[in-house]
């Protein structure tokens, strides 16, 4: 599932979520979620910020259930 929302000409956001159960045991599952925004800095450069959250309901021993990351980046188009 992915949803895109259109902002003014220079920005956009999106979100997506997935539910992935184990085939043999639906009570053992993995969720992944992301939400982000991208904005034009110039006609060729963009700034992107994305929040990722990966969740497993049965993590390995000594591990946390959530893995949360905040990723930022710049992109440049040579076209």
Buried (B, 14 or more C-beta within 10 A) or exposed (E): EEEEEEEEEEBBBBBEEEEEEEEEEEEEBBBBBBBBBBBBEEEEEBBEBBBBBBBBEEEEEEEEEEEEEEEEEEEEEEE
